[in-house]
Amino acid sequence: MSLSFQALSLILPPNALSLVGSQVLLNFSELTNDPINFDSSCVGLTVKLMQALSDLTTTVNAERASENPSKSPITYVSKDLIGTADAPEIEYSLRVAVDTSQFFNNLIDPAND
């Protein structure tokens, strides 16, 4: 499995991602299963998308571990429970290596090795 929109679409709710011409559209209403508008909070949507990316990373790493020979895990999106028992928080981290000669114009896909 790769870090592709196709792979992400298998983790997101049905119809959350669609291909229209050459555009990949993310339907936030399908992601939350609720109607939204411009006044809607983006917090829950962001968390659901980050959770899906974290799940995709876990899926990719499970497949890499099952290959023969196995491949080392990738670092892309991770989730950690932080804070205290009285004030728990979830922290998502997104890491992408860069080719320093190109920097942000040349991000390195961690699953392509």
Secondary structure by P-SEA (a helix, b strand, c coil): ccccaaaaaaaccccccccccccccccccccccccccccccaaaaaaaaaaaaaaaaaaaaaaaaaccccccccccbbbbbcccccbbbbbbbbbbbcccccccccccccccc
